[in-house]
Each structure stands twice: as C-alpha cells, then as structure tokens.
Amino acid sequence: MSTHHEGVRAAARPVHVWRVRGWPLWEMPHRLATSVLAVEATALGLVVVVATRTPFPDGPQILHTVLLAGLGVVHTETAIGVERIRRRVTAGGNHANLSSVWTFAGALVLPPACAVAVAVVVHLHVWARTGRPRVPLYRGVYSTATIVLACLAASAVVTLVGRGPAALPADGVPGIVLALLAYTTVNNGLVAGAVAMSAPQPDLVRVLGHWDDNLLETATLSLGALTAVALIVNPWLVLLALPPLLVLHRAVLVRHLEEAASIDGKTGLLNAAAWHAQAEKVLRRGGRGQGPGAVLVLDLDHFKNVNDTHGHLVGDRVLAAVAGALRAEVRDRDLVGRFGGEEFVVMLAGGDGGSAEAEAVAERIRRRVADLRVEMPTPDGPLTVCGLTVSIGGALSPDEGADLRTLLQIADTALYAGKRAGRNIVRMGVPVSARPPVAPLRHSSELPPGPASIDDSA
C-alpha cells in the first residue's frame, strides 16, 4: 500500500539536516529507530545490487521511466489541495496517497532500477509537497524505502513468472495478481510493523488500517496494472489514468470529511451526535440476542481547577490523556465519546457479565484516571498534572430493552449521586423494570420518585 507512517509526531521545530544528533529520528524508541534504519539500509543495498547486475536501460525504457515519474509529479501537483486536506483530517495510522498507480505500473513494465527511480521521485515529491513539515524527513525516507522494496518484490515476481525481459505480456492476469500480492504484502508488512512498534497499545485497525482503506489501495494498484498495460500498447494512453485518479481523490476526501465531522477534535473520540447515532445501533443489536448493553457517564472532578491554574491548553492535554485511558480500558467494539466539557460517555456492547461487568469496567477506568500523570513542556519548564479523579454513573439495559435517553438519564442520576457522595466513585443506577414490586399507593404524594433509583453499593 502506498502509505505514509504517521505515528507519534515529533515536536515542530527547525531541524538542520547536517546536525545528525538533532534529527527527530533519535527521539523514537531505540528498537524502532534501529528497525527504520535497517529497512532503509536494506532498500539501499538491494538497489545497488540490482543496478550493478542489470544492463543499462534502453531508450524506450528511459522514456517510460520519465513518463511515469513525470505523471506521478503532475498527479501530485494537480491533487495537492485535496491531498493536504486529507492529511489534515486523517489522524495517524496508514495514509494511502494513491501514488501506487505509477509505482506499481513501473514495477510491472520497467527494469527494477527504473522502477526504483520512479518510486523515489514520486514519493519524495509527495512528501515535499504535502507532508512537509508535519511529517519529518525520516518518515518520508522510510515510506519511500518501503515502496522501493515493494517494487523490487513485484518486479522479481514479474521476471520469475514471465521469464524474460518483456515479462508482462507473458504473465497474464495470474502474474499481475501475484505481483500485486507481493507489492502489497511487503509494503503493508513494513508499515504495519512500524505502526505496531510506535504505538503504545496498537490495535488491529491502527496497525493494518480500515478495510475500506485497504480496498482503496487494491483499487489503486489495479489501476496501476491497467496503466502498465496501456504503457505497453501505447505510452500516451497512460494519460487516461489521470482523470479517474483525480475523481478518486475527491471521492476519498468526502469520506474523510464525513469521518472528521463525527470526531471530537480535542480527544479523537466520537462527538455527541455521532456517539448517539452509533449507540442506538448497539442497543438495537443488543435486543437481538447479544445480551444487554450498559452506558457509563463520566465527569472529571474539579476539572475547572486545571484550566484556571494551568490554562486551557494544558486542560486540552488532560482531556486527551483521559480519552486515551478510556480507550485503553474498553474493547474495540465499545463506543467512547465526549459529550462536551469534561464529560465523557461509554456504551459497553452486550455481554454476559451484566451489571457486575459494567461496574468492574467503570472501576478500572476510575483507577486508571487516578493514576494518570500528564506531562508536558512549558516555557517555565516541565509540568506534570496528576491527582485527577473521575466520578462515574452507570446504567444497564434491561433484557426487554430500553431507549438510549432513559439509560443516559439513569446513568446521569447515578453520576450526580456519586458527586454528592464525595466524588471519585462509581455508582450504578437501577432501571425501573429492575426494582422490586411495591404495593399500590393511595395518594399521588406517595408516588415513587423519578425513573431511577441509585444502588449505593459502588
């Protein structure tokens, strides 16, 4: 996949490339930095070996190399506005830049050294025009190295299957598919490994990417295969690849904008509207035999003191750290959102543990937040915010189902009961249907209060 690894970002500051000790590369964990350098060294070594063992390209091969590299540059310049927006609205992980149309086409029809030249020109130009300065140079070089290795793998498959200098016509569809698999496996494996080592607690989606991102990359590689065939039939036919590629850019941008509209900018969690919509779906699935779900409403205690003492920028870092703590204590299928201010909400998907399981999750979250130490640099020196606490109210969906508004009301009532009881506590609300039966009352003044009662056994 033509991807860029966008993991932990280095602090934005001017870096002089000749000052080796100041490179952001050394800020990464030692194991990750060593792996990055090993991949880059391997790519460089293989390029040198291939370049010395293959004959110098002839005129048509040089023409095809220049044409593919030039079209890659034109593609980047034409789509530069869309690509910059995509990079701003996508948060980390693997970023498909669609330039594999040109690099994969080169791997199929060009000598390996020429295919490498196309990959280097196209990818470093993409970094220079759309990644800089947010993406450090070493990440651009690493991404280029992964593409170089992927091109060499695909080219080796084409040569092996085709058994000749004009290998692609002899390959047919099976050879192209094998080359595509080799290209994808090498590139995805190297990018996924870097993401896994750079993320503290990597999940499968972050490492391998969303299924639609991988589908997009497969479509881009398929377009690259068609471009390679067009290059053999008539080199100028490859110009026809540009219009659909630009349309694909804009279609992907729409999807990214839709996703960004559902994400809270400060925490990366779902915003209130998106959380409501997805939580409703979870409740409906729970009503079809997946077990009752549960809702947790969380509120940071005395969060105003953080903003008043250290400022809102520090407060935003604290909110982001709390969001990370919430994600770390729930499953991938659970929904975590921010309701605004210092209030968060979690929808626990259905399970067999019932109220005890939901309360255990809430307790783990409470303890993790209490253990948080949020460290950040300031003009006055390093600052550490600790001693945070959170109050949590919960509500379990009854077996016969309940609407989301009712569950939120029950959980919110339990939350504020915990606040009144001293904060830094978990309280589980009891739905009306779970209350013990009571005898009929004669007077309206004796009616039971509210839709929920509170279980004081935290």
C-alpha positions in Angstrom: 0.0 0.0 0.0 1.4 3.4 -0.9 1.3 4.6 2.7 3.0 7.0 5.0 3.5 6.1 8.6 2.0 8.9 10.7 2.6 7.7 14.2 3.9 9.7 17.1 4.8 13.1 15.9 8.0 14.9 16.8 7.8 18.4 18.2 7.6 21.0 15.4 10.9 22.9 15.4 13.6 23.8 12.8 16.0 20.9 12.2 19.3 21.3 10.4 19.8 18.1 8.4 23.6 18.3 8.9 23.3 18.2 12.6 22.9 14.4 12.9 22.4 14.4 16.7 19.4 16.8 16.3 17.5 14.5 14.0 13.9 13.7 15.2 14.8 10.0 14.4 16.7 9.7 17.6 13.6 10.7 19.6 12.0 7.4 18.8 12.5 4.3 20.9 15.8 2.7 20.2 14.3 -0.5 18.8 12.1 1.4 16.4 14.9 3.7 15.2 17.1 0.6 14.6 14.3 -1.1 12.6 13.8 2.0 10.5 17.5 2.3 9.7 17.6 -1.4 8.9 14.8 -1.2 6.4 16.3 1.8 4.7 19.8 0.2 4.6 18.2 -3.0 3.1 16.5 -1.0 0.4 19.6 0.9 -0.5 21.7 -2.3 -0.6 19.3 -4.1 -2.8 19.1 -1.1 -5.2 22.9 -1.1 -5.5 23.0 -4.8 -6.2 20.2 -4.6 -8.8 21.7 -1.6 -10.5 25.1 -3.3 -10.9 23.7 -6.6 -12.2 21.2 -5.4 -14.8 22.1 -3.8 -18.2 21.7 -0.1 -18.7 18.1 0.7 -19.8 17.5 1.3 -23.5 15.7 4.4 -25.0 12.1 3.2 -24.7 12.7 2.1 -21.1 14.1 5.5 -20.2 11.2 7.2 -21.9 8.7 5.1 -19.9 10.5 5.8 -16.7 10.4 9.6 -17.3 6.8 9.4 -18.4 5.7 7.5 -15.2 7.7 9.7 -12.9 6.5 12.8 -14.6 2.9 11.8 -14.5 3.4 11.0 -10.8 4.6 14.5 -10.2 1.8 16.0 -12.3 -0.7 13.9 -10.3 0.6 15.2 -7.0 0.6 18.8 -8.2 -2.9 18.5 -9.6 -4.3 16.9 -6.4 -2.2 18.9 -4.0 -5.1 20.8 -2.4 -7.2 17.7 -1.9 -4.2 15.8 -0.5 -3.3 18.4 2.0 -6.9 18.5 3.3 -6.9 14.7 3.5 -3.7 14.7 5.6 -5.2 17.3 8.0 -8.4 15.4 8.6 -6.9 11.9 8.9 -5.5 11.1 12.3 -2.4 8.9 12.2 -2.1 5.3 11.1 -1.6 4.4 7.5 -2.3 7.1 4.9 -2.9 5.9 1.3 -1.7 8.6 -1.1 -2.8 6.9 -4.3 0.6 7.3 -6.0 0.9 3.5 -6.2 -0.7 3.8 -9.7 2.7 4.9 -11.0 5.0 2.9 -8.8 3.2 -0.4 -9.4 3.0 0.3 -13.1 6.7 0.8 -13.1 7.3 -2.4 -11.2 5.4 -4.3 -13.8 6.9 -3.0 -17.0 10.3 -1.3 -16.2 13.7 -2.8 -15.2 14.0 -2.9 -11.4 16.4 0.1 -11.3 14.0 2.2 -13.3 11.0 1.2 -11.2 13.0 2.2 -8.1 13.8 5.6 -9.7 10.0 6.2 -10.3 9.3 5.3 -6.7 11.9 7.6 -5.3 10.9 10.6 -7.4 7.2 10.2 -6.9 7.3 9.5 -3.1 9.8 12.1 -2.1 7.9 14.7 -4.2 4.7 13.7 -2.4 6.5 14.2 0.9 8.0 17.6 -0.1 4.7 19.0 -1.4 2.1 17.6 1.0 3.9 16.1 4.1 6.4 18.7 5.0 7.0 20.0 7.7 4.3 18.0 9.6 5.9 14.7 8.6 9.6 14.6 9.4 12.1 13.7 6.6 13.0 10.3 8.1 9.3 9.2 7.8 9.3 10.3 4.2 12.5 8.4 3.6 11.1 5.3 5.4 7.9 5.4 3.4 10.0 5.6 0.2 12.1 2.7 1.3 9.1 0.5 1.8 7.8 1.3 -1.6 11.2 0.6 -3.1 11.2 -2.8 -1.5 7.7 -3.4 -2.6 8.6 -2.5 -6.2 11.6 -4.8 -6.1 9.4 -7.7 -4.9 6.7 -7.1 -7.6 9.4 -6.8 -10.2 11.0 -10.1 -9.1 7.7 -11.8 -9.4 7.1 -10.5 -12.9 10.6 -11.6 -14.0 10.2 -15.0 -12.5 6.8 -15.7 -13.9 7.3 -14.0 -17.3 10.9 -15.4 -17.7 12.2 -12.7 -20.0 12.9 -9.0 -20.5 9.4 -8.5 -21.8 7.9 -10.3 -18.9 4.5 -8.7 -18.5 2.9 -9.9 -21.8 3.9 -13.5 -20.8 2.5 -13.1 -17.2 -1.1 -12.5 -18.0 -3.6 -11.9 -15.2 -2.1 -14.6 -12.8 1.3 -12.9 -12.9 -0.1 -9.5 -12.3 -2.2 -10.7 -9.4 0.9 -12.4 -7.9 2.9 -9.2 -8.3 0.1 -7.2 -6.7 0.1 -9.5 -3.7 3.9 -9.3 -3.4 3.8 -5.5 -3.6 1.0 -5.2 -1.0 2.5 -7.8 1.4 5.9 -6.2 1.5 4.7 -2.6 1.8 1.8 -3.4 4.3 4.1 -5.6 6.4 6.8 -2.9 6.8 4.3 -0.1 7.5 2.3 -2.2 9.9 5.5 -3.2 11.8 6.5 0.5 12.2 3.0 1.4 13.4 2.9 -1.5 15.9 6.3 -0.5 17.4 5.5 3.2 17.6 2.0 2.9 19.2 2.0 2.2 23.0 -1.1 -0.1 22.7 -1.7 -0.8 19.0 -5.0 -2.2 17.9 -5.6 -4.2 14.8 -7.3 -1.4 12.9 -4.5 1.0 13.6 -1.8 -1.5 12.5 -3.5 -2.9 9.4 -5.8 0.0 8.5 -9.5 0.1 8.0 -10.9 -2.4 5.5 -12.0 0.4 3.2 -8.5 1.9 3.1 -7.1 -1.5 2.1 -9.9 -1.8 -0.5 -8.9 1.7 -1.8 -5.3 0.6 -2.1 -6.3 -2.5 -4.0 -8.3 -0.4 -6.4 -5.3 1.9 -6.9 -3.0 -1.0 -7.6 -5.5 -2.4 -10.1 -5.5 1.0 -11.9 -1.7 0.8 -11.8 -1.9 -2.6 -13.6 -4.1 -1.1 -16.3 -1.7 1.8 -16.6 1.2 -0.7 -17.2 -0.8 -2.5 -19.9 -1.6 0.9 -21.6 2.1 1.7 -21.4 2.9 -1.4 -23.5 0.1 -0.8 -26.0 0.7 2.9 -26.5 2.7 5.0 -23.9 0.4 8.0 -24.4 -2.6 6.0 -23.3 -1.4 6.3 -19.7 -2.6 9.9 -19.7 -6.1 8.4 -19.5 -5.3 7.2 -15.9 -5.2 10.8 -14.6 -8.9 11.8 -14.8 -10.3 8.8 -12.8 -7.4 9.1 -10.3 -8.3 12.7 -9.6 -12.0 11.8 -9.2 -11.0 9.0 -6.8 -9.0 11.6 -4.8 -12.1 13.7 -4.3 -14.4 10.8 -3.5 -12.0 9.6 -0.8 -11.8 13.2 0.6 -15.6 13.2 1.0 -15.4 10.1 3.1 -12.6 11.5 5.3 -14.6 14.7 5.8 -17.6 12.7 6.9 -15.4 10.8 9.4 -13.9 14.0 10.7 -17.3 15.5 11.2 -18.0 12.7 13.7 -14.8 13.1 15.7 -14.1 15.4 18.7 -11.1 17.4 17.7 -9.5 17.6 21.2 -9.7 13.9 22.2 -10.2 11.9 19.0 -13.3 10.3 20.4 -16.7 10.3 18.9 -18.6 13.6 19.3 -22.0 13.6 21.0 -24.1 13.3 17.8 -22.0 10.5 16.3 -22.0 8.6 19.6 -25.8 8.9 20.0 -26.3 7.5 16.4 -23.9 4.6 16.9 -25.1 3.8 20.5 -28.6 3.5 19.1 -27.4 0.8 16.7 -25.6 -1.0 19.5 -28.8 -1.1 21.6 -30.8 -2.5 18.7 -28.2 -5.3 18.2 -28.4 -6.0 21.9 -32.1 -6.5 21.5 -31.4 -9.4 19.1 -29.7 -11.8 21.5 -26.3 -10.2 22.1 -27.1 -9.6 25.8 -27.8 -6.2 27.5 -25.5 -3.3 26.9 -24.6 -0.7 29.5 -24.0 3.1 29.5 -21.4 4.8 31.6 -21.4 8.6 32.0 -18.1 10.1 33.4 -17.3 13.5 34.7 -13.8 14.7 35.7 -13.9 16.1 39.2 -12.8 19.7 39.7 -11.6 20.0 36.1 -12.2 23.7 36.2 -9.3 24.0 38.6 -6.9 22.6 36.0 -8.0 25.2 33.4 -7.9 28.0 35.9 -4.4 27.0 37.3 -2.6 25.9 34.1 -4.6 27.3 31.2 -6.8 25.7 28.6 -4.0 24.3 26.5 -3.0 22.1 29.5 -6.6 21.3 30.1 -6.9 20.0 26.5 -3.8 17.8 27.0 -5.5 16.4 30.1 -8.7 15.7 28.2 -6.7 13.8 25.5 -4.9 11.8 28.2 -8.2 10.8 29.8 -9.6 9.8 26.4 -6.6 7.6 26.0 -7.3 6.0 29.4 -10.9 5.3 28.4 -9.9 3.6 25.2 -7.4 1.5 26.9 -9.9 0.1 29.3 -12.7 -0.9 26.9 -13.0 -3.3 24.0 -12.7 -2.2 20.4 -16.4 -2.8 19.9 -17.4 -0.5 22.7 -18.2 3.2 21.9 -16.4 6.0 23.7 -17.5 9.6 23.2 -17.1 13.1 24.6 -20.3 14.9 25.4 -18.6 18.3 25.9 -16.6 20.0 28.6 -15.1 17.4 30.9 -17.9 14.8 30.4 -17.5 11.5 28.6 -19.7 8.6 27.8 -19.2 4.9 27.1 -21.5 2.4 25.6 -20.5 -1.1 26.5 -21.7 -3.6 24.0 -23.7 -6.6 25.2 -22.1 -9.3 27.2 -22.8 -12.0 29.8 -21.4 -10.2 32.8 -24.4 -7.8 33.4 -24.2 -5.1 36.0 -21.1 -6.5 37.7 -19.1 -6.5 34.5 -20.1 -2.9 33.7 -19.2 -1.8 37.2 -15.8 -3.6 37.0 -15.0 -1.7 33.8 -16.0 1.6 35.4 -13.8 0.8 38.4 -10.8 0.1 36.1 -11.4 3.4 34.3 -11.6 5.3 37.7 -8.4 3.7 38.9 -6.5 4.4 35.6 -7.6 8.1 35.6 -6.5 8.4 39.2 -3.0 7.0 38.2 -2.6 9.4 35.3 0.4 11.7 35.1 0.1 14.1 32.2 3.5 15.6 31.5 4.1 18.4 29.0 6.8 21.1 28.4 6.1 24.7 29.2 8.1 27.9 28.9 8.7 27.7 32.7 9.9 24.1 32.5 8.3 20.6 32.5 4.8 20.4 34.0 3.1 17.3 35.4 -0.6 17.2 36.1 -1.6 14.4 38.5 -4.2 13.6 41.1 -7.0 13.6 38.7 -10.3 11.9 39.7 -13.4 11.0 37.9 -17.0 10.2 39.0 -18.9 7.6 37.0 -22.5 6.7 36.8 -23.7 3.6 35.0 -27.0 2.0 33.7 -27.6 -1.5 32.4 -30.0 -2.0 29.6 -32.7 -4.4 30.8 -33.4 -7.7 29.0 -36.6 -6.3 27.4 -34.7 -3.3 26.0 -34.6 0.4 26.9 -34.3 3.6 24.9 -31.0 5.4 25.0 -32.4 8.5 26.5 -33.7 6.6 29.5 -30.3 4.8 30.1 -28.5 8.2 29.9 -30.9 9.7 32.4 -30.4 6.7 34.8 -26.6 6.9 34.4 -26.6 10.7 34.8 -28.6 10.4 38.0 -26.2 7.9 39.4 -23.3 10.1 38.4 -24.5 13.1 40.4 -25.4 10.9 43.3 -21.7 9.9 43.3 -20.7 13.6 43.1 -22.8 14.3 46.2 -21.3 11.4 48.0 -17.7 12.8 47.7 -16.7 12.2 44.0 -14.1 9.8 42.7 -16.6 7.0 42.9 -18.7 4.6 40.8 -22.4 4.4 41.2 -24.7 2.1 39.2 -28.3 3.2 38.5 -31.1 0.7 38.7 -33.7 0.8 35.8 -37.4 1.0 36.8 -38.0 -2.5 35.5 -35.4 -4.0 37.8 -36.9 -2.5 41.0 -38.7 -4.8 43.4 -42.5 -4.7 43.2 -44.3 -2.4 45.6 -47.9 -2.2 46.8 -50.2 0.3 45.1 -50.2 3.7 46.7 -53.4 5.6 47.5 -52.2 9.2 47.2 -50.3 10.9 44.5 -48.0 12.4 47.1 -46.8 8.9 47.8 -45.7 8.1 44.2 -42.1 6.9 43.8 -39.6 9.5 42.8 -38.2 9.6 39.2 -37.4 6.9 36.6 -34.4 5.5 38.5 -33.1 4.8 41.9 -29.4 4.5 42.9 -27.6 1.5 44.1 -25.3 2.8 46.8 -23.0 -0.3 46.8 -20.3 1.3 44.5 
